[in-house]
Amino acid sequence: MQTEKYRGYTLWGHAILQQEDTPRPARFAASGTITRETSVVEVSGIVGVFDSNELAESSSGLAWCRAWIDNHV
């Protein structure tokens, strides 16, 4: 999980390991959570699937959070 501060909010980028019964490389689903102080403001569903944990957290999860704030605040 990665976190950052943005415009007074705390953003959380999540990566969820996608397990499959095939011998393919691991894939990670991305999601994001926005909090302010101790309250949850918004939570995404899965916003994409990536080949790495880091890409899922930062490129998609945190990006979704920033875009949500830019469009709603």
Beta strands, then each sheet from edge to edge (+ up, - down):
strand 1: 2-6
strand 2: 9-18
strand 3: 27-36
strand 4: 39-43
strand 5: 48-50
sheet 1: 1+ 2- 3+ 4-
sheet 2: 1+ 2- 3+ 5-
end
